[in-house]
Amino acid sequence: MINTVHRTTDQLVLVPTPSADPNDPLNWSTARKILNYTLVSFFVLWTFVQLDIGFTAWGPMEDELGFSVDILNAGTAVNYGGLAIGCFFFIPLVHKYGRRPIYIFSTALQLASCVWQAKTYSVGSFIGANLISGLGGAISEVVAQITVADMFFVHQHATMNEGFVVFQSTGAFLGPVASGYIVDSQGWRWMWWWCVIFFVITLVCVIFLFEESKFVPVLDGQSVTPSVPAHATELPDDG
């Protein structure tokens, strides 16, 4: 005999089904979820700022350091190479050791790359800083989606991912605009020092405020998920 679950059309089935454990991120309060999501968004914003502002300093760097366009292009290529291979190294660690340690490591790596770029005087330093920049920023898109999946139900994913895209686009498109004004008024090194300041803030916030969202249910002889799907609060009757 096949068991069927009957439900009315005005009920929203929660997918994935939350466990009874209050530590399950799906069961966190709205305030806890929003705090974690805000920190992830801030991380994404500054990641895309530091990945996309380098081009605004090319002219001053050519004049001050004597770098050719070929050298500047090589630095960009190395940066993109770091972005391409970073996830192969770090995403498996996200699943093995959790989200929080990798957020901290990625933020620290990007902080170090910004300090290095601000103090660049040689070609080798420029190339190395760009490699670290790419490696540090590589997980920014993937790990954010993993965190969203940890804390939110499927029917909320589109809204949360829309917010992610807003912060990503803000960093990628408005970051270079702001850096252009900084280069013009304070010099090209200061655009990196401003990134250092905000990455320090991000790192401190992640260390002290970000909660681990990887959840491994404790099995005590009973099924973790209930036999029937959980339902959200009934939706208003349109009829």
DRENKESE-844342 format. One record per residue (C-alpha): residue number from 1; residue in one letter; x, y, z. Coordinates in Angstrom, 3 decimals, always signed. Layout:
BEGIN
+-----+-----+----------+----------+----------+
|   n | res |       xx |       yy |       zz |
+-----+-----+----------+----------+----------+
| NUM |   A |        X |        Y |        Z |
...
+-----+-----+----------+----------+----------+
END
This chain:
BEGIN
+-----+-----+----------+----------+----------+
|   n | res |       xx |       yy |       zz |
+-----+-----+----------+----------+----------+
|   1 |   M |   +0.000 |   +0.000 |   +0.000 |
|   2 |   I |   +1.389 |   +3.401 |   -0.924 |
|   3 |   N |   +1.175 |   +6.140 |   +1.690 |
|   4 |   T |   +0.162 |   +9.492 |   +0.298 |
|   5 |   V |   +0.332 |  +12.856 |   +2.001 |
|   6 |   H |   -2.731 |  +14.991 |   +1.476 |
|   7 |   R |   -2.466 |  +18.772 |   +1.804 |
|   8 |   T |   -4.543 |  +21.704 |   +0.802 |
|   9 |   T |   -3.358 |  +24.122 |   -1.851 |
|  10 |   D |   -3.021 |  +26.993 |   +0.646 |
|  11 |   Q |   -0.148 |  +25.302 |   +2.508 |
|  12 |   L |   +3.519 |  +25.793 |   +1.665 |
|  13 |   V |   +5.660 |  +22.689 |   +2.016 |
|  14 |   L |   +9.098 |  +23.464 |   +3.439 |
|  15 |   V |  +11.918 |  +21.983 |   +1.359 |
|  16 |   P |  +14.292 |  +20.795 |   +2.677 |
|  17 |   T |  +12.328 |  +19.561 |   +5.667 |
|  18 |   P |  +13.846 |  +21.048 |   +8.843 |
|  19 |   S |  +14.838 |  +18.726 |  +11.652 |
|  20 |   A |  +13.650 |  +19.106 |  +15.233 |
|  21 |   D |  +17.108 |  +20.311 |  +16.316 |
|  22 |   P |  +17.136 |  +24.052 |  +17.216 |
|  23 |   N |  +20.764 |  +24.199 |  +16.028 |
|  24 |   D |  +19.655 |  +23.369 |  +12.497 |
|  25 |   P |  +20.255 |  +26.621 |  +10.533 |
|  26 |   L |  +16.850 |  +26.128 |   +8.901 |
|  27 |   N |  +15.363 |  +26.613 |  +12.390 |
|  28 |   W |  +17.366 |  +29.728 |  +13.271 |
|  29 |   S |  +15.509 |  +32.912 |  +14.064 |
|  30 |   T |  +15.097 |  +35.489 |  +11.323 |
|  31 |   A |  +17.576 |  +37.794 |  +13.091 |
|  32 |   R |  +20.311 |  +35.116 |  +13.119 |
|  33 |   K |  +19.754 |  +34.323 |   +9.465 |
|  34 |   I |  +19.803 |  +37.983 |   +8.437 |
|  35 |   L |  +23.011 |  +38.633 |  +10.405 |
|  36 |   N |  +24.811 |  +35.729 |   +8.711 |
|  37 |   Y |  +23.432 |  +36.711 |   +5.317 |
|  38 |   T |  +24.512 |  +40.338 |   +5.807 |
|  39 |   L |  +28.069 |  +39.271 |   +6.624 |
|  40 |   V |  +28.155 |  +37.043 |   +3.547 |
|  41 |   S |  +26.893 |  +39.940 |   +1.424 |
|  42 |   F |  +29.532 |  +42.301 |   +2.847 |
|  43 |   F |  +32.191 |  +39.679 |   +2.104 |
|  44 |   V |  +30.937 |  +39.345 |   -1.486 |
|  45 |   L |  +30.814 |  +43.120 |   -1.964 |
|  46 |   W |  +34.437 |  +43.721 |   -1.011 |
|  47 |   T |  +35.643 |  +40.626 |   -2.819 |
|  48 |   F |  +34.313 |  +41.980 |   -6.089 |
|  49 |   V |  +35.621 |  +45.458 |   -5.315 |
|  50 |   Q |  +39.187 |  +44.212 |   -4.912 |
|  51 |   L |  +38.922 |  +41.929 |   -7.939 |
|  52 |   D |  +37.757 |  +44.695 |  -10.280 |
|  53 |   I |  +39.489 |  +47.939 |   -9.284 |
|  54 |   G |  +43.016 |  +47.104 |  -10.463 |
|  55 |   F |  +42.456 |  +48.459 |  -13.961 |
|  56 |   T |  +41.862 |  +52.007 |  -12.698 |
|  57 |   A |  +45.493 |  +52.192 |  -11.507 |
|  58 |   W |  +47.154 |  +51.076 |  -14.728 |
|  59 |   G |  +48.023 |  +54.584 |  -15.946 |
|  60 |   P |  +49.645 |  +55.760 |  -12.688 |
|  61 |   M |  +51.442 |  +52.415 |  -12.311 |
|  62 |   E |  +52.916 |  +52.747 |  -15.788 |
|  63 |   D |  +54.188 |  +56.212 |  -14.891 |
|  64 |   E |  +55.479 |  +55.420 |  -11.382 |
|  65 |   L |  +56.738 |  +51.848 |  -11.712 |
|  66 |   G |  +57.482 |  +51.692 |  -15.424 |
|  67 |   F |  +55.256 |  +48.661 |  -15.944 |
|  68 |   S |  +54.382 |  +47.964 |  -19.566 |
|  69 |   V |  +50.895 |  +47.025 |  -20.724 |
|  70 |   D |  +52.166 |  +43.460 |  -21.212 |
|  71 |   I |  +53.163 |  +43.252 |  -17.537 |
|  72 |   L |  +49.831 |  +44.680 |  -16.417 |
|  73 |   N |  +48.003 |  +42.190 |  -18.638 |
|  74 |   A |  +50.116 |  +39.374 |  -17.206 |
|  75 |   G |  +49.098 |  +40.384 |  -13.687 |
|  76 |   T |  +45.437 |  +40.301 |  -14.707 |
|  77 |   A |  +45.890 |  +36.887 |  -16.349 |
|  78 |   V |  +47.463 |  +35.503 |  -13.169 |
|  79 |   N |  +44.581 |  +36.952 |  -11.161 |
|  80 |   Y |  +42.064 |  +35.211 |  -13.403 |
|  81 |   G |  +44.106 |  +32.023 |  -13.148 |
|  82 |   G |  +43.799 |  +32.183 |   -9.360 |
|  83 |   L |  +40.049 |  +32.663 |   -9.714 |
|  84 |   A |  +39.854 |  +29.649 |  -12.014 |
|  85 |   I |  +41.729 |  +27.189 |   -9.803 |
|  86 |   G |  +40.905 |  +28.496 |   -6.304 |
|  87 |   C |  +37.615 |  +26.654 |   -5.986 |
|  88 |   F |  +39.272 |  +23.316 |   -6.753 |
|  89 |   F |  +41.345 |  +23.741 |   -3.586 |
|  90 |   F |  +38.917 |  +25.462 |   -1.230 |
|  91 |   I |  +35.385 |  +24.213 |   -1.924 |
|  92 |   P |  +36.157 |  +20.623 |   -0.782 |
|  93 |   L |  +37.398 |  +22.171 |   +2.483 |
|  94 |   V |  +34.091 |  +24.050 |   +2.825 |
|  95 |   H |  +32.268 |  +20.706 |   +2.947 |
|  96 |   K |  +34.834 |  +18.967 |   +5.148 |
|  97 |   Y |  +35.647 |  +21.663 |   +7.733 |
|  98 |   G |  +32.664 |  +23.988 |   +7.484 |
|  99 |   R |  +31.856 |  +27.391 |   +6.021 |
| 100 |   R |  +33.185 |  +29.689 |   +8.744 |
| 101 |   P |  +36.898 |  +28.692 |   +8.592 |
| 102 |   I |  +36.964 |  +29.147 |   +4.818 |
| 103 |   Y |  +35.258 |  +32.551 |   +5.019 |
| 104 |   I |  +37.909 |  +33.609 |   +7.526 |
| 105 |   F |  +40.744 |  +32.193 |   +5.418 |
| 106 |   S |  +39.444 |  +33.768 |   +2.200 |
| 107 |   T |  +39.010 |  +37.174 |   +3.857 |
| 108 |   A |  +42.500 |  +37.001 |   +5.379 |
| 109 |   L |  +43.986 |  +36.012 |   +2.020 |
| 110 |   Q |  +42.314 |  +38.930 |   +0.267 |
| 111 |   L |  +43.410 |  +41.291 |   +3.041 |
| 112 |   A |  +47.002 |  +40.136 |   +2.551 |
| 113 |   S |  +46.745 |  +40.597 |   -1.219 |
| 114 |   C |  +45.483 |  +44.179 |   -0.812 |
| 115 |   V |  +48.350 |  +45.047 |   +1.548 |
| 116 |   W |  +50.777 |  +43.485 |   -0.916 |
| 117 |   Q |  +49.318 |  +45.400 |   -3.862 |
| 118 |   A |  +49.454 |  +48.660 |   -1.925 |
| 119 |   K |  +53.173 |  +48.061 |   -1.318 |
| 120 |   T |  +54.015 |  +46.840 |   -4.838 |
| 121 |   Y |  +57.267 |  +48.146 |   -6.355 |
| 122 |   S |  +58.425 |  +45.256 |   -8.563 |
| 123 |   V |  +57.027 |  +43.006 |  -11.265 |
| 124 |   G |  +57.353 |  +39.899 |   -9.102 |
| 125 |   S |  +55.464 |  +41.561 |   -6.263 |
| 126 |   F |  +52.742 |  +42.683 |   -8.650 |
| 127 |   I |  +52.302 |  +39.183 |  -10.104 |
| 128 |   G |  +52.343 |  +37.492 |   -6.692 |
| 129 |   A |  +49.784 |  +39.893 |   -5.218 |
| 130 |   N |  +47.440 |  +39.290 |   -8.146 |
| 131 |   L |  +47.719 |  +35.523 |   -7.744 |
| 132 |   I |  +46.817 |  +35.728 |   -4.039 |
| 133 |   S |  +43.983 |  +38.110 |   -4.898 |
| 134 |   G |  +42.478 |  +35.616 |   -7.334 |
| 135 |   L |  +42.889 |  +32.639 |   -5.024 |
| 136 |   G |  +41.320 |  +34.522 |   -2.118 |
| 137 |   G |  +38.333 |  +35.688 |   -4.128 |
| 138 |   A |  +37.711 |  +32.422 |   -5.971 |
| 139 |   I |  +35.140 |  +31.015 |   -3.559 |
| 140 |   S |  +33.075 |  +34.211 |   -3.282 |
| 141 |   E |  +30.306 |  +33.081 |   -5.623 |
| 142 |   V |  +30.134 |  +29.388 |   -4.738 |
| 143 |   V |  +30.344 |  +29.546 |   -0.951 |
| 144 |   A |  +27.663 |  +32.239 |   -0.797 |
| 145 |   Q |  +25.222 |  +29.914 |   -2.581 |
| 146 |   I |  +26.139 |  +27.100 |   -0.198 |
| 147 |   T |  +25.393 |  +29.352 |   +2.780 |
| 148 |   V |  +22.047 |  +30.367 |   +1.306 |
| 149 |   A |  +21.149 |  +26.686 |   +0.858 |
| 150 |   D |  +22.162 |  +26.001 |   +4.482 |
| 151 |   M |  +19.879 |  +28.632 |   +6.025 |
| 152 |   F |  +16.940 |  +29.124 |   +3.693 |
| 153 |   F |  +14.221 |  +26.998 |   +2.169 |
| 154 |   V |  +13.968 |  +26.410 |   -1.562 |
| 155 |   H |  +11.103 |  +28.891 |   -1.991 |
| 156 |   Q |  +13.381 |  +31.596 |   -0.480 |
| 157 |   H |  +16.469 |  +30.882 |   -2.588 |
| 158 |   A |  +15.556 |  +33.188 |   -5.472 |
| 159 |   T |  +15.119 |  +36.185 |   -3.168 |
| 160 |   M |  +18.348 |  +35.511 |   -1.286 |
| 161 |   N |  +20.320 |  +34.931 |   -4.488 |
| 162 |   E |  +18.904 |  +38.149 |   -5.904 |
| 163 |   G |  +20.400 |  +39.989 |   -2.935 |
| 164 |   F |  +23.717 |  +38.255 |   -3.582 |
| 165 |   V |  +23.686 |  +39.450 |   -7.213 |
| 166 |   V |  +22.971 |  +43.027 |   -6.070 |
| 167 |   F |  +26.033 |  +43.072 |   -3.791 |
| 168 |   Q |  +28.158 |  +41.319 |   -6.402 |
| 169 |   S |  +27.180 |  +43.841 |   -9.082 |
| 170 |   T |  +27.669 |  +46.785 |   -6.730 |
| 171 |   G |  +31.223 |  +45.701 |   -6.003 |
| 172 |   A |  +32.051 |  +44.879 |   -9.612 |
| 173 |   F |  +30.586 |  +48.005 |  -11.217 |
| 174 |   L |  +30.597 |  +50.754 |   -8.582 |
| 175 |   G |  +33.909 |  +49.701 |   -6.996 |
| 176 |   P |  +35.942 |  +50.876 |  -10.017 |
| 177 |   V |  +33.974 |  +54.146 |  -10.085 |
| 178 |   A |  +34.890 |  +54.881 |   -6.477 |
| 179 |   S |  +38.489 |  +53.752 |   -6.981 |
| 180 |   G |  +38.826 |  +56.148 |   -9.917 |
| 181 |   Y |  +38.083 |  +59.083 |   -7.631 |
| 182 |   I |  +40.511 |  +57.716 |   -5.017 |
| 183 |   V |  +43.295 |  +57.286 |   -7.576 |
| 184 |   D |  +42.715 |  +60.842 |   -8.773 |
| 185 |   S |  +42.617 |  +62.415 |   -5.306 |
| 186 |   Q |  +44.805 |  +60.207 |   -3.082 |
| 187 |   G |  +46.941 |  +58.132 |   -5.422 |
| 188 |   W |  +46.621 |  +54.577 |   -6.694 |
| 189 |   R |  +48.064 |  +52.952 |   -3.582 |
| 190 |   W |  +45.286 |  +54.365 |   -1.461 |
| 191 |   M |  +42.601 |  +52.476 |   -3.335 |
| 192 |   W |  +44.219 |  +49.330 |   -1.942 |
| 193 |   W |  +44.617 |  +50.799 |   +1.537 |
| 194 |   W |  +40.873 |  +51.520 |   +1.607 |
| 195 |   C |  +40.271 |  +47.881 |   +0.693 |
| 196 |   V |  +42.602 |  +46.885 |   +3.540 |
| 197 |   I |  +40.510 |  +48.932 |   +5.985 |
| 198 |   F |  +37.248 |  +47.340 |   +4.915 |
| 199 |   F |  +38.691 |  +43.827 |   +4.777 |
| 200 |   V |  +39.931 |  +44.258 |   +8.352 |
| 201 |   I |  +36.375 |  +45.222 |   +9.352 |
| 202 |   T |  +34.997 |  +42.238 |   +7.439 |
| 203 |   L |  +37.509 |  +39.853 |   +9.011 |
| 204 |   V |  +36.713 |  +41.026 |  +12.548 |
| 205 |   C |  +32.964 |  +40.732 |  +11.929 |
| 206 |   V |  +33.286 |  +37.235 |  +10.453 |
| 207 |   I |  +35.474 |  +36.051 |  +13.335 |
| 208 |   F |  +33.179 |  +37.351 |  +16.080 |
| 209 |   L |  +29.705 |  +37.368 |  +14.526 |
| 210 |   F |  +29.489 |  +34.764 |  +11.759 |
| 211 |   E |  +27.994 |  +31.441 |  +12.838 |
| 212 |   E |  +28.829 |  +28.106 |  +11.276 |
| 213 |   S |  +25.951 |  +27.078 |   +9.009 |
| 214 |   K |  +27.135 |  +23.552 |   +8.230 |
| 215 |   F |  +24.756 |  +21.269 |  +10.071 |
| 216 |   V |  +25.329 |  +17.568 |  +10.721 |
| 217 |   P |  +22.271 |  +16.055 |  +12.440 |
| 218 |   V |  +22.843 |  +13.816 |  +15.450 |
| 219 |   L |  +21.193 |  +10.446 |  +14.975 |
| 220 |   D |  +19.751 |   +9.002 |  +18.161 |
| 221 |   G |  +18.036 |   +5.958 |  +16.759 |
| 222 |   Q |  +15.238 |   +7.950 |  +15.155 |
| 223 |   S |  +14.842 |   +9.416 |  +11.734 |
| 224 |   V |  +16.104 |  +13.006 |  +11.566 |
| 225 |   T |  +13.416 |  +14.105 |   +9.151 |
| 226 |   P |   +9.755 |  +13.638 |  +10.014 |
| 227 |   S |   +7.668 |  +11.171 |   +8.075 |
| 228 |   V |   +5.484 |  +13.933 |   +6.646 |
| 229 |   P |   +6.689 |  +17.195 |   +5.134 |
| 230 |   A |   +6.745 |  +20.259 |   +7.335 |
| 231 |   H |   +4.407 |  +23.082 |   +6.438 |
| 232 |   A |   +4.852 |  +26.790 |   +6.773 |
| 233 |   T |   +2.120 |  +29.044 |   +8.112 |
| 234 |   E |   -0.957 |  +28.717 |   +5.971 |
| 235 |   L |   -1.145 |  +31.261 |   +3.201 |
| 236 |   P |   -4.119 |  +33.640 |   +3.007 |
| 237 |   D |   -7.106 |  +32.271 |   +1.173 |
| 238 |   D |   -7.341 |  +34.031 |   -2.178 |
| 239 |   G |  -10.864 |  +32.891 |   -2.556 |
+-----+-----+----------+----------+----------+
END
